[in-house]
Amino acid sequence: MLTIGDFARASRLSAKVLRRYDELGLLPPARVDPFTGYRYYAVEQLERARLIAWLRRIDMPLTEVGRVCELYGSDAAAAARAIRGHWARIESETAARRDLATSLVDRLKGPTEMTDGTTDEMVDETTDENTYGTTDGTTTGPGPGAAAGRTAPPAFALRTAVRLDRGPVRDTQQDAAHAGPHLLAVADGYGPEGARAALAAVAALEAVPPPAPAARAGDVLNALEDAVRTADGAISGLADSGTTLTAAVWTGGRLALAHVGDSRAYLLRDGTLVRLTRDHTVVQALVDAGELDPAEAADRPDRALLLKALDGGGVPPEPELGVHETRPGDRYLLCTDGLSAVAPAEAVHRALAGAVGPDDAAEALIALARDLGGPDNVACVVADVVPA
């Protein structure tokens, strides 16, 4: 038997931590002196103690540590899978924070030169007048009553189209989408109540008020994050069901983006297609960690296994957040994985770039998914930034 001091030195766990793990039932001593209360440990317990110490070093919560330790005693392969799943979540969360940091750097480094000689800072500065919507579904920048004596920024309009397609294989439609004057959103429900979950998530985002012309990017992102929490709460009670959610709020010069799951957002600018979101899936985390080649990801049977989703199950997931400057000529696509999981990026690029307007682009994307078998529901929103 080892005293608690000797066991602490051998396991690299402090005596204080060992007492805490005893209280939690995670690592009880082999014997406790009935008179002094002094703890003694068996040498055989060192392996479990060291495993606990290593798991804590990769930031695994104590409840999950206990589960892995129990699995290790009966099914080492299952314990290894649990560790891999935990690390995949860490990789995904780190990637999301990296994207947010990049967005903040781009936002704070100052105005950049535009092709017309203006700066991106000018794009976002607005007068005190409210933005207004036109009858054809577009949304413009400052209205005709802009304050006199000020230099008005470029006035942009957001022209949108939305399409939903059940596809030739699925019996029900579990995707939802919205394209309004200031909000773009797609959601992909799953489970027996997937359709209700997707609709509830989009409805929660629709409640986000139009941002004021002079709204700060941080305020818009805060409103989006609050709406995502509301959406998660709206899904509570839908047994074994949930949804992804990708949404963008347009401010007249920027798109503020919130993303949870494996629906996606893309930007087509100057002929180049850029993906703005990262899939919150186990497969994407393995790609990010360098353990899986991107070309192999599409063929993995577990490619749709989500690390993050809205399921109303307790603590809402933290959405991936970002702010993107807009320019005239930009074309944005929000879509569910009914499109992105079957259509190669090159095919999506061709469909977006070859269409005259958002309606034609959305129709082309639905046709593309169907031509490739249409195994899943599809929801897509296409939005063009055009001069007002």
ZIHUZI-V277669 format. One record per residue. NEAR is the number of other C-alpha atoms within 10 Angstrom. Layout:
near=NEAR
near=NEAR
This chain:
near=14
near=17
near=14
near=20
near=15
near=14
near=24
near=19
near=11
near=15
near=18
near=14
near=17
near=15
near=16
near=11
near=12
near=22
near=16
near=14
near=17
near=14
near=11
near=13
near=11
near=20
near=20
near=18
near=22
near=14
near=15
near=13
near=9
near=8
near=6
near=7
near=9
near=12
near=22
near=19
near=21
near=13
near=12
near=10
near=16
near=16
near=11
near=17
near=22
near=15
near=16
near=22
near=16
near=14
near=20
near=14
near=9
near=12
near=12
near=19
near=11
near=15
near=10
near=15
near=22
near=18
near=13
near=23
near=20
near=15
near=16
near=16
near=10
near=10
near=12
near=14
near=11
near=13
near=19
near=14
near=12
near=17
near=17
near=14
near=16
near=19
near=19
near=23
near=19
near=17
near=20
near=24
near=19
near=14
near=18
near=22
near=15
near=13
near=18
near=16
near=14
near=13
near=15
near=13
near=11
near=15
near=17
near=9
near=8
near=11
near=14
near=13
near=11
near=13
near=7
near=6
near=8
near=14
near=14
near=19
near=16
near=16
near=22
near=22
near=18
near=25
near=20
near=14
near=16
near=19
near=23
near=17
near=17
near=11
near=7
near=8
near=15
near=21
near=26
near=25
near=27
near=23
near=15
near=10
near=10
near=16
near=13
near=8
near=6
near=9
near=12
near=16
near=18
near=19
near=19
near=22
near=23
near=26
near=23
near=26
near=22
near=25
near=19
near=22
near=21
near=20
near=20
near=12
near=12
near=13
near=10
near=12
near=19
near=27
near=31
near=31
near=27
near=24
near=23
near=19
near=22
near=23
near=22
near=29
near=30
near=32
near=38
near=31
near=28
near=20
near=15
near=14
near=18
near=27
near=21
near=21
near=33
near=28
near=23
near=23
near=32
near=26
near=19
near=18
near=27
near=20
near=11
near=16
near=13
near=18
near=19
near=15
near=19
near=15
near=14
near=13
near=19
near=12
near=11
near=23
near=20
near=12
near=17
near=24
near=21
near=15
near=21
near=27
near=21
near=19
near=26
near=26
near=20
near=20
near=24
near=16
near=13
near=17
near=14
near=13
near=23
near=29
near=35
near=28
near=31
near=29
near=28
near=26
near=27
near=23
near=28
near=30
near=27
near=18
near=23
near=21
near=26
near=24
near=32
near=27
near=28
near=30
near=29
near=26
near=26
near=18
near=23
near=18
near=16
near=10
near=14
near=9
near=20
near=14
near=13
near=17
near=23
near=21
near=22
near=29
near=22
near=24
near=26
near=26
near=25
near=21
near=18
near=18
near=15
near=10
near=11
near=14
near=14
near=14
near=8
near=11
near=16
near=17
near=10
near=9
near=9
near=12
near=17
near=18
near=14
near=18
near=23
near=23
near=26
near=31
near=27
near=24
near=18
near=10
near=11
near=17
near=19
near=17
near=23
near=23
near=23
near=25
near=22
near=18
near=18
near=24
near=20
near=17
near=14
near=17
near=27
near=27
near=26
near=26
near=31
near=29
near=23
near=24
near=26
near=19
near=19
near=19
near=20
near=11
near=14
near=10
near=15
near=21
near=19
near=15
near=19
near=26
near=18
near=12
near=15
near=9
near=17
near=21
near=18
near=15
near=26
near=26
near=19
near=18
near=29
near=23
near=17
near=18
near=24
near=23
near=11
near=11
near=13
near=22
near=17
near=25
near=27
near=29
near=30
near=33
near=26
near=29
near=25
near=24
near=22
near=19
near=14
near=16
